[in-house]
Amino acid sequence: MNIKKGEIEKVNWKNLSYSEFVERFMQKNKPLLLNGFSEHHNWRASVDWVTPLGHPNFQFFSTNFGDSKVQVADCDKREFTDQKREEMLVSEFIGRCLQDVEGSAVQCSNSHSVPYLKDWHFVKEYPEYVAYKTPMFFCDDWLNLYLDNYRMHTDSDKYQENNEICCSDYRFVYMGVKGSWTPLHADVFRSYSWSANVCGKKRWLFLDPSQHHLVFDRYECISFAKYKLMMLFQKTLIPMRQRLVVVSKYFMNCF
């Protein structure tokens, strides 16, 4: 594969107006790393979800949100074009996979399986808990504006809880240990997405739209060999409390 390497531009949010953001990045479909938010945005998530030592506060999640139903992916098992997932409680995820619930030793206790809590509809499930303030660049949220009043899975014959399975918004929380990752994919509906790293580090691998053909086989399906592309692309490490804007038409691998 002839993969071209590049860098994602980093900009301090204070030096960027909304119109400049649209013109320079959104219209051109370019990824962007915004920094400087931690100095001015005292998000509740940055306080409650992180220990004084800078580790994930797993005990806080287990105590306050432990009864939430979530999907946990097994990063070592493939199922179709994704990883094999299992439904469980947040408390079960924490108790099953972490050696130290206080977060001082963030390692998976099972060396044969790396768990990754994914696609947790946290905002939908806990609307009274304001985890973050949406930056001005992303306030025009047409997708969730519609989905806030729409249930993706509706069954009038039985009661439905507001858990991860039935909610339909796309404000997700992810939680993983060292070695967790997401396969090659494009965001839902090819939407313009943004991601904030509250704690820890995360690498993103991007494939430019001009090179999309390199990941498909003759049947126009993503090739099995391209399922995990950690070693093929330029690696971009997203530090704690920085925001990454991921515009549409980009395939990505996250870990």
BELURWO-V949159 format. One line per field, one symbol per residue. ss: DSSP state (A for helix, B for strand, O for the rest). psi: psi as a letter, one per 40 degrees, with the letter a starting at -180 (. if undefined). burial: + if it has 9 or more other ideal C-beta (glycine too) atoms within 8 Angstrom, else -. A space follows every 50 residues. Layout:
ss: ???
psi: ???
burial: ???
This chain:
ss: OOOOOOOOBBBBAAAOOAAAAAAAAAOOOOOBBBBOAAAOOOOAAAAAOB OOOOOBOAAAAAAAAOOOBBBBBBBBBBBOOBBBBBBBBAAAAAAAABOO OOOOOOOBOOOOOOBBBBBBOAAAAOOOOOOOOOOAAAOOOAAAAAAOOO OOOOOOOOOOOOOOOOOOOOOOBBBBOOOOOBBBBOOAAAOOBBBBOOOO OBBBBBBOAAAAAAABOOOOOBOAAAOOOOOOOOOBBBOOOOBBBBOOOO BBBBO
psi: hghhiaihhhhhdeehiddddddddddefhihhhiedddeggiddeddeh ideeihgdddddddedehhihhiheehihbeaihihhiidddddddehdh eeedggiheheehhihhifhgddddgdehgdihhiddedggdddddedfh hdhhheeiihigaddeieifgihihiiheiihihiiihefihiihhhdia ihihhihideedeeeiaeefihiddedhfdedihhhhhihfihhhhiieh iihh.
burial: --+----++-+-+--+----+++-++--+-+++++++---+-++++--++ +---++++++++--++-++++++++------++++--++++-++++++-- +++--+-+----++++++-+++++++----++--+-++----++--+--- ---------+--++-+++++-+-++++--+++++--+---+-++-++++- -++++++---++-+++-----++--++-++--+--+-+-+++++++++-+ +++++
